[in-house]
Amino acid sequence: MAISITKPAAKWFVNELHLEEHDAIRFFARYGGFGGVHKGFSLALEKTEPNDPGMQVVEEGIVFFVEQSDMWYFDNKDFHIKYSRKYDEIEYIVK
């Protein structure tokens, strides 16, 4: 399992969330919502420091990570974060 993020996606996060170098974004499973890998759960994010990262990547000076305790959500698959210019939004791909 691995995490990746494109430069345009990282720049989108920096601009939208007013991030600064060395900030960190955690992706985690939350109960409820639509889509995702497991029925009844969806992906959420928060700005916080890593505690026990299971996977992480640094782009544009920002750490993007998933804690070890949330690795189950990705079901042993890779997690890719991309930016859609067409919709001006982030796309999450788990495969």
A tleap script that builds the chain and sets N, CA, C and O, in Angstrom:
source leaprc.protein.ff14SB
mol = sequence {
  NMET ALA ILE SER ILE THR LYS PRO ALA ALA
  LYS TRP PHE VAL ASN GLU LEU HIE LEU GLU
  GLU HIE ASP ALA ILE ARG PHE PHE ALA ARG
  TYR GLY GLY PHE GLY GLY VAL HIE LYS GLY
  PHE SER LEU ALA LEU GLU LYS THR GLU PRO
  ASN ASP PRO GLY MET GLN VAL VAL GLU GLU
  GLY ILE VAL PHE PHE VAL GLU GLN SER ASP
  MET TRP TYR PHE ASP ASN LYS ASP PHE HIE
  ILE LYS TYR SER ARG LYS TYR ASP GLU ILE
  GLU TYR ILE VAL CLYS
}
set mol.1.N position { 0.845 -1.177 0.000 }
set mol.1.CA position { 0.000 0.000 0.000 }
set mol.1.C position { 0.889 1.238 0.000 }
set mol.1.O position { 1.930 1.285 0.654 }
set mol.2.N position { 0.450 2.220 -0.741 }
set mol.2.CA position { 1.202 3.467 -0.837 }
set mol.2.C position { 0.230 4.625 -1.022 }
set mol.2.O position { -0.909 4.438 -1.449 }
set mol.3.N position { 0.697 5.810 -0.697 }
set mol.3.CA position { -0.073 7.029 -0.915 }
set mol.3.C position { 0.699 7.894 -1.902 }
set mol.3.O position { 1.926 7.972 -1.846 }
set mol.4.N position { -0.031 8.543 -2.808 }
set mol.4.CA position { 0.596 9.481 -3.740 }
set mol.4.C position { -0.328 10.682 -3.928 }
set mol.4.O position { -1.547 10.584 -3.787 }
set mol.5.N position { 0.282 11.801 -4.247 }
set mol.5.CA position { -0.488 13.019 -4.517 }
set mol.5.C position { 0.204 13.771 -5.637 }
set mol.5.O position { 1.429 13.886 -5.645 }
set mol.6.N position { -0.569 14.281 -6.580 }
set mol.6.CA position { 0.005 15.054 -7.666 }
set mol.6.C position { 0.329 16.468 -7.177 }
set mol.6.O position { -0.257 16.952 -6.208 }
set mol.7.N position { 1.272 17.121 -7.864 }
set mol.7.CA position { 1.620 18.508 -7.518 }
set mol.7.C position { 0.400 19.432 -7.578 }
set mol.7.O position { 0.200 20.226 -6.658 }
set mol.8.N position { -0.429 19.354 -8.641 }
set mol.8.CA position { -1.617 20.215 -8.669 }
set mol.8.C position { -2.561 19.968 -7.490 }
set mol.8.O position { -3.164 20.909 -6.974 }
set mol.9.N position { -2.693 18.725 -7.065 }
set mol.9.CA position { -3.557 18.423 -5.918 }
set mol.9.C position { -2.966 19.021 -4.644 }
set mol.9.O position { -3.692 19.611 -3.843 }
set mol.10.N position { -1.675 18.875 -4.452 }
set mol.10.CA position { -1.028 19.444 -3.271 }
set mol.10.C position { -1.178 20.962 -3.246 }
set mol.10.O position { -1.442 21.546 -2.195 }
set mol.11.N position { -1.010 21.596 -4.397 }
set mol.11.CA position { -1.170 23.055 -4.484 }
set mol.11.C position { -2.606 23.460 -4.160 }
set mol.11.O position { -2.828 24.491 -3.525 }
set mol.12.N position { -3.584 22.658 -4.591 }
set mol.12.CA position { -4.997 22.933 -4.291 }
set mol.12.C position { -5.199 22.936 -2.778 }
set mol.12.O position { -5.832 23.842 -2.237 }
set mol.13.N position { -4.659 21.920 -2.092 }
set mol.13.CA position { -4.789 21.861 -0.629 }
set mol.13.C position { -4.134 23.066 0.021 }
set mol.13.O position { -4.711 23.660 0.932 }
set mol.14.N position { -2.941 23.441 -0.427 }
set mol.14.CA position { -2.240 24.602 0.137 }
set mol.14.C position { -3.106 25.849 0.004 }
set mol.14.O position { -3.253 26.606 0.963 }
set mol.15.N position { -3.677 26.067 -1.174 }
set mol.15.CA position { -4.495 27.259 -1.413 }
set mol.15.C position { -5.822 27.223 -0.667 }
set mol.15.O position { -6.205 28.211 -0.040 }
set mol.16.N position { -6.519 26.108 -0.725 }
set mol.16.CA position { -7.849 26.014 -0.121 }
set mol.16.C position { -7.815 25.993 1.406 }
set mol.16.O position { -8.699 26.552 2.056 }
set mol.17.N position { -6.798 25.350 1.977 }
set mol.17.CA position { -6.729 25.203 3.432 }
set mol.17.C position { -5.715 26.152 4.067 }
set mol.17.O position { -5.464 26.089 5.271 }
set mol.18.N position { -5.129 27.040 3.242 }
set mol.18.CA position { -4.153 28.032 3.722 }
set mol.18.C position { -3.020 27.348 4.498 }
set mol.18.O position { -2.669 27.749 5.608 }
set mol.19.N position { -2.468 26.312 3.882 }
set mol.19.CA position { -1.407 25.547 4.519 }
set mol.19.C position { -0.059 26.229 4.352 }
set mol.19.O position { 0.180 26.971 3.399 }
set mol.20.N position { 0.804 25.954 5.305 }
set mol.20.CA position { 2.175 26.452 5.261 }
set mol.20.C position { 3.122 25.258 5.308 }
set mol.20.O position { 2.744 24.165 5.728 }
set mol.21.N position { 4.353 25.485 4.874 }
set mol.21.CA position { 5.351 24.426 4.872 }
set mol.21.C position { 5.409 23.748 6.246 }
set mol.21.O position { 5.380 24.411 7.283 }
set mol.22.N position { 5.490 22.438 6.230 }
set mol.22.CA position { 5.554 21.572 7.414 }
set mol.22.C position { 4.189 21.302 8.046 }
set mol.22.O position { 4.117 20.589 9.047 }
set mol.23.N position { 3.105 21.848 7.492 }
set mol.23.CA position { 1.773 21.454 7.960 }
set mol.23.C position { 1.530 20.013 7.531 }
set mol.23.O position { 2.241 19.476 6.681 }
set mol.24.N position { 0.519 19.395 8.130 }
set mol.24.CA position { 0.216 18.002 7.809 }
set mol.24.C position { -1.288 17.806 7.690 }
set mol.24.O position { -2.070 18.382 8.447 }
set mol.25.N position { -1.674 16.980 6.724 }
set mol.25.CA position { -3.074 16.641 6.490 }
set mol.25.C position { -3.258 15.145 6.680 }
set mol.25.O position { -2.597 14.335 6.030 }
set mol.26.N position { -4.160 14.792 7.574 }
set mol.26.CA position { -4.476 13.390 7.850 }
set mol.26.C position { -5.747 13.005 7.098 }
set mol.26.O position { -6.737 13.736 7.134 }
set mol.27.N position { -5.721 11.868 6.424 }
set mol.27.CA position { -6.905 11.275 5.804 }
set mol.27.C position { -7.335 10.114 6.684 }
set mol.27.O position { -6.507 9.305 7.103 }
set mol.28.N position { -8.635 10.031 6.965 }
set mol.28.CA position { -9.111 8.977 7.848 }
set mol.28.C position { -10.528 8.549 7.475 }
set mol.28.O position { -11.252 9.260 6.778 }
set mol.29.N position { -10.899 7.376 7.958 }
set mol.29.CA position { -12.237 6.839 7.714 }
set mol.29.C position { -13.203 7.418 8.738 }
set mol.29.O position { -12.896 7.509 9.927 }
set mol.30.N position { -14.384 7.809 8.249 }
set mol.30.CA position { -15.416 8.276 9.160 }
set mol.30.C position { -16.691 7.516 8.850 }
set mol.30.O position { -16.924 7.103 7.714 }
set mol.31.N position { -17.494 7.341 9.850 }
set mol.31.CA position { -18.753 6.635 9.681 }
set mol.31.C position { -19.742 7.561 8.992 }
set mol.31.O position { -19.921 8.709 9.401 }
set mol.32.N position { -20.383 7.058 7.943 }
set mol.32.CA position { -21.376 7.830 7.212 }
set mol.32.C position { -20.828 8.366 5.906 }
set mol.32.O position { -19.646 8.211 5.600 }
set mol.33.N position { -21.694 8.991 5.150 }
set mol.33.CA position { -21.301 9.548 3.865 }
set mol.33.C position { -21.476 8.551 2.739 }
set mol.33.O position { -21.959 7.437 2.942 }
set mol.34.N position { -21.079 8.967 1.559 }
set mol.34.CA position { -21.247 8.154 0.361 }
set mol.34.C position { -19.894 7.806 -0.234 }
set mol.34.O position { -18.890 8.469 0.027 }
set mol.35.N position { -19.891 6.764 -1.030 }
set mol.35.CA position { -18.681 6.379 -1.740 }
set mol.35.C position { -17.695 5.707 -0.822 }
set mol.35.O position { -18.009 5.340 0.311 }
set mol.36.N position { -16.517 5.558 -1.329 }
set mol.36.CA position { -15.481 4.970 -0.508 }
set mol.36.C position { -15.309 3.494 -0.748 }
set mol.36.O position { -15.954 2.901 -1.613 }
set mol.37.N position { -14.439 2.923 0.024 }
set mol.37.CA position { -14.061 1.528 -0.131 }
set mol.37.C position { -15.018 0.612 0.630 }
set mol.37.O position { -15.330 -0.484 0.163 }
set mol.38.N position { -15.483 1.054 1.795 }
set mol.38.CA position { -16.355 0.239 2.641 }
set mol.38.C position { -17.715 0.917 2.791 }
set mol.38.O position { -17.796 2.103 3.110 }
set mol.39.N position { -18.759 0.167 2.561 }
set mol.39.CA position { -20.124 0.689 2.675 }
set mol.39.C position { -20.347 1.253 4.078 }
set mol.39.O position { -20.008 0.628 5.083 }
set mol.40.N position { -20.922 2.438 4.113 }
set mol.40.CA position { -21.214 3.082 5.382 }
set mol.40.C position { -20.103 3.967 5.913 }
set mol.40.O position { -20.277 4.623 6.940 }
set mol.41.N position { -18.952 4.000 5.226 }
set mol.41.CA position { -17.835 4.837 5.633 }
set mol.41.C position { -17.410 5.724 4.471 }
set mol.41.O position { -17.607 5.370 3.308 }
set mol.42.N position { -16.838 6.857 4.783 }
set mol.42.CA position { -16.300 7.735 3.751 }
set mol.42.C position { -14.983 8.320 4.249 }
set mol.42.O position { -14.615 8.176 5.415 }
set mol.43.N position { -14.299 8.970 3.349 }
set mol.43.CA position { -12.996 9.540 3.652 }
set mol.43.C position { -13.163 10.962 4.176 }
set mol.43.O position { -13.942 11.746 3.634 }
set mol.44.N position { -12.430 11.281 5.227 }
set mol.44.CA position { -12.438 12.621 5.801 }
set mol.44.C position { -10.989 13.084 5.929 }
set mol.44.O position { -10.059 12.294 5.767 }
set mol.45.N position { -10.809 14.363 6.220 }
set mol.45.CA position { -9.460 14.880 6.415 }
set mol.45.C position { -9.453 15.929 7.506 }
set mol.45.O position { -10.471 16.549 7.813 }
set mol.46.N position { -8.269 16.111 8.087 }
set mol.46.CA position { -8.077 17.147 9.092 }
set mol.46.C position { -6.620 17.586 9.082 }
set mol.46.O position { -5.723 16.831 8.706 }
set mol.47.N position { -6.414 18.814 9.501 }
set mol.47.CA position { -5.054 19.340 9.639 }
set mol.47.C position { -4.576 18.988 11.045 }
set mol.47.O position { -5.101 19.499 12.034 }
set mol.48.N position { -3.583 18.117 11.122 }
set mol.48.CA position { -3.054 17.670 12.405 }
set mol.48.C position { -1.697 17.022 12.183 }
set mol.48.O position { -1.346 16.683 11.053 }
set mol.49.N position { -0.947 16.853 13.234 }
set mol.49.CA position { 0.373 16.235 13.145 }
set mol.49.C position { 0.264 14.710 13.150 }
set mol.49.O position { -0.619 14.158 13.806 }
set mol.50.N position { 1.147 14.027 12.428 }
set mol.50.CA position { 1.142 12.564 12.456 }
set mol.50.C position { 1.504 12.038 13.835 }
set mol.50.O position { 2.333 12.609 14.545 }
set mol.51.N position { 0.860 10.936 14.193 }
set mol.51.CA position { 1.160 10.256 15.453 }
set mol.51.C position { 1.838 8.923 15.174 }
set mol.51.O position { 2.927 8.652 15.679 }
set mol.52.N position { 1.183 8.088 14.363 }
set mol.52.CA position { 1.710 6.771 13.999 }
set mol.52.C position { 1.330 6.512 12.539 }
set mol.52.O position { 0.462 5.684 12.262 }
set mol.53.N position { 1.981 7.219 11.600 }
set mol.53.CA position { 1.573 7.105 10.196 }
set mol.53.C position { 1.820 5.711 9.620 }
set mol.53.O position { 2.881 5.114 9.806 }
set mol.54.N position { 0.804 5.218 8.917 }
set mol.54.CA position { 0.926 3.953 8.210 }
set mol.54.C position { 1.457 4.169 6.811 }
set mol.54.O position { 2.154 3.313 6.266 }
set mol.55.N position { 1.127 5.316 6.224 }
set mol.55.CA position { 1.676 5.722 4.933 }
set mol.55.C position { 1.633 7.239 4.876 }
set mol.55.O position { 0.734 7.874 5.428 }
set mol.56.N position { 2.623 7.808 4.198 }
set mol.56.CA position { 2.678 9.266 4.076 }
set mol.56.C position { 3.502 9.654 2.864 }
set mol.56.O position { 4.315 8.878 2.362 }
set mol.57.N position { 3.269 10.880 2.405 }
set mol.57.CA position { 4.019 11.452 1.304 }
set mol.57.C position { 4.146 12.952 1.581 }
set mol.57.O position { 3.255 13.555 2.180 }
set mol.58.N position { 5.248 13.545 1.145 }
set mol.58.CA position { 5.454 14.984 1.302 }
set mol.58.C position { 5.463 15.605 -0.088 }
set mol.58.O position { 6.214 15.178 -0.965 }
set mol.59.N position { 4.625 16.613 -0.280 }
set mol.59.CA position { 4.559 17.341 -1.551 }
set mol.59.C position { 4.285 18.803 -1.225 }
set mol.59.O position { 3.450 19.109 -0.373 }
set mol.60.N position { 4.986 19.699 -1.900 }
set mol.60.CA position { 4.847 21.145 -1.659 }
set mol.60.C position { 5.120 21.489 -0.194 }
set mol.60.O position { 4.577 22.465 0.323 }
set mol.61.N position { 5.958 20.693 0.481 }
set mol.61.CA position { 6.305 20.947 1.868 }
set mol.61.C position { 5.257 20.507 2.876 }
set mol.61.O position { 5.402 20.752 4.073 }
set mol.62.N position { 4.203 19.861 2.398 }
set mol.62.CA position { 3.102 19.410 3.254 }
set mol.62.C position { 3.165 17.894 3.394 }
set mol.62.O position { 3.418 17.188 2.418 }
set mol.63.N position { 2.936 17.394 4.601 }
set mol.63.CA position { 2.882 15.952 4.845 }
set mol.63.C position { 1.423 15.511 4.702 }
set mol.63.O position { 0.549 16.011 5.410 }
set mol.64.N position { 1.165 14.586 3.799 }
set mol.64.CA position { -0.150 13.983 3.616 }
set mol.64.C position { -0.031 12.553 4.120 }
set mol.64.O position { 0.855 11.817 3.687 }
set mol.65.N position { -0.911 12.151 5.030 }
set mol.65.CA position { -0.704 10.854 5.675 }
set mol.65.C position { -2.006 10.176 6.098 }
set mol.65.O position { -3.073 10.787 6.163 }
set mol.66.N position { -1.861 8.885 6.380 }
set mol.66.CA position { -2.921 8.055 6.953 }
set mol.66.C position { -2.318 7.387 8.180 }
set mol.66.O position { -1.250 6.780 8.093 }
set mol.67.N position { -2.986 7.491 9.311 }
set mol.67.CA position { -2.503 6.842 10.522 }
set mol.67.C position { -2.634 5.326 10.391 }
set mol.67.O position { -3.489 4.825 9.660 }
set mol.68.N position { -1.791 4.620 11.098 }
set mol.68.CA position { -1.815 3.158 11.092 }
set mol.68.C position { -3.207 2.636 11.454 }
set mol.68.O position { -3.664 1.641 10.891 }
set mol.69.N position { -3.871 3.297 12.379 }
set mol.69.CA position { -5.196 2.860 12.834 }
set mol.69.C position { -6.279 2.988 11.765 }
set mol.69.O position { -7.356 2.411 11.917 }
set mol.70.N position { -6.019 3.726 10.693 }
set mol.70.CA position { -6.991 3.890 9.599 }
set mol.70.C position { -6.603 3.129 8.338 }
set mol.70.O position { -7.274 3.259 7.314 }
set mol.71.N position { -5.551 2.352 8.389 }
set mol.71.CA position { -5.097 1.623 7.205 }
set mol.71.C position { -6.132 0.598 6.724 }
set mol.71.O position { -6.172 0.280 5.535 }
set mol.72.N position { -6.962 0.081 7.626 }
set mol.72.CA position { -7.972 -0.912 7.259 }
set mol.72.C position { -8.900 -0.379 6.162 }
set mol.72.O position { -9.367 -1.138 5.312 }
set mol.73.N position { -9.157 0.915 6.189 }
set mol.73.CA position { -10.089 1.516 5.240 }
set mol.73.C position { -9.630 1.310 3.793 }
set mol.73.O position { -10.461 1.160 2.898 }
set mol.74.N position { -8.344 1.301 3.565 }
set mol.74.CA position { -7.807 1.212 2.205 }
set mol.74.C position { -7.674 -0.222 1.710 }
set mol.74.O position { -7.300 -0.448 0.559 }
set mol.75.N position { -7.974 -1.188 2.566 }
set mol.75.CA position { -8.117 -2.590 2.148 }
set mol.75.C position { -6.923 -3.082 1.331 }
set mol.75.O position { -7.096 -3.745 0.308 }
set mol.76.N position { -5.706 -2.754 1.791 }
set mol.76.CA position { -4.461 -3.168 1.112 }
set mol.76.C position { -4.324 -2.639 -0.314 }
set mol.76.O position { -3.681 -3.270 -1.153 }
set mol.77.N position { -4.921 -1.496 -0.587 }
set mol.77.CA position { -4.833 -0.874 -1.915 }
set mol.77.C position { -4.047 0.432 -1.817 }
set mol.77.O position { -3.862 0.975 -0.727 }
set mol.78.N position { -3.592 0.925 -2.954 }
set mol.78.CA position { -2.900 2.212 -3.015 }
set mol.78.C position { -3.920 3.346 -2.996 }
set mol.78.O position { -5.046 3.191 -3.469 }
set mol.79.N position { -3.516 4.472 -2.452 }
set mol.79.CA position { -4.361 5.656 -2.313 }
set mol.79.C position { -3.728 6.791 -3.111 }
set mol.79.O position { -2.632 7.251 -2.790 }
set mol.80.N position { -4.427 7.239 -4.154 }
set mol.80.CA position { -3.931 8.300 -5.034 }
set mol.80.C position { -4.837 9.529 -4.898 }
set mol.80.O position { -6.062 9.416 -4.874 }
set mol.81.N position { -4.211 10.690 -4.812 }
set mol.81.CA position { -4.934 11.956 -4.692 }
set mol.81.C position { -4.584 12.792 -5.907 }
set mol.81.O position { -3.414 13.082 -6.159 }
set mol.82.N position { -5.618 13.183 -6.668 }
set mol.82.CA position { -5.413 13.948 -7.900 }
set mol.82.C position { -6.311 15.180 -7.885 }
set mol.82.O position { -7.279 15.258 -7.129 }
set mol.83.N position { -5.966 16.132 -8.734 }
set mol.83.CA position { -6.766 17.346 -8.895 }
set mol.83.C position { -7.457 17.314 -10.253 }
set mol.83.O position { -6.824 17.036 -11.272 }
set mol.84.N position { -8.759 17.600 -10.264 }
set mol.84.CA position { -9.521 17.677 -11.509 }
set mol.84.C position { -9.660 19.142 -11.918 }
set mol.84.O position { -10.371 19.910 -11.271 }
set mol.85.N position { -8.981 19.519 -12.986 }
set mol.85.CA position { -9.114 20.894 -13.488 }
set mol.85.C position { -10.534 21.160 -13.976 }
set mol.85.O position { -11.064 22.259 -13.810 }
set mol.86.N position { -11.136 20.152 -14.575 }
set mol.86.CA position { -12.489 20.296 -15.124 }
set mol.86.C position { -13.492 20.702 -14.049 }
set mol.86.O position { -14.349 21.553 -14.284 }
set mol.87.N position { -13.385 20.089 -12.864 }
set mol.87.CA position { -14.347 20.356 -11.788 }
set mol.87.C position { -13.769 21.204 -10.660 }
set mol.87.O position { -14.479 21.543 -9.713 }
set mol.88.N position { -12.479 21.552 -10.754 }
set mol.88.CA position { -11.791 22.307 -9.714 }
set mol.88.C position { -12.002 21.664 -8.348 }
set mol.88.O position { -12.400 22.318 -7.384 }
set mol.89.N position { -11.722 20.358 -8.297 }
set mol.89.CA position { -11.861 19.637 -7.034 }
set mol.89.C position { -10.887 18.464 -6.980 }
set mol.89.O position { -10.247 18.111 -7.971 }
set mol.90.N position { -10.798 17.885 -5.819 }
set mol.90.CA position { -9.890 16.762 -5.581 }
set mol.90.C position { -10.596 15.456 -5.881 }
set mol.90.O position { -11.785 15.296 -5.608 }
set mol.91.N position { -9.837 14.516 -6.451 }
set mol.91.CA position { -10.324 13.161 -6.710 }
set mol.91.C position { -9.506 12.204 -5.873 }
set mol.91.O position { -8.279 12.294 -5.830 }
set mol.92.N position { -10.187 11.291 -5.209 }
set mol.92.CA position { -9.521 10.237 -4.434 }
set mol.92.C position { -9.708 8.918 -5.165 }
set mol.92.O position { -10.826 8.539 -5.513 }
set mol.93.N position { -8.615 8.235 -5.391 }
set mol.93.CA position { -8.652 6.968 -6.108 }
set mol.93.C position { -7.987 5.917 -5.226 }
set mol.93.O position { -6.832 6.063 -4.826 }
set mol.94.N position { -8.732 4.861 -4.933 }
set mol.94.CA position { -8.205 3.750 -4.143 }
set mol.94.C position { -8.244 2.521 -5.044 }
set mol.94.O position { -9.313 2.049 -5.431 }
set mol.95.N position { -7.045 2.009 -5.374 }
set mol.95.CA position { -6.997 0.800 -6.229 }
set mol.95.C position { -5.691 0.048 -6.030 }
set mol.95.O position { -5.472 -0.986 -6.660 }
savepdb mol mol.pdb
quit
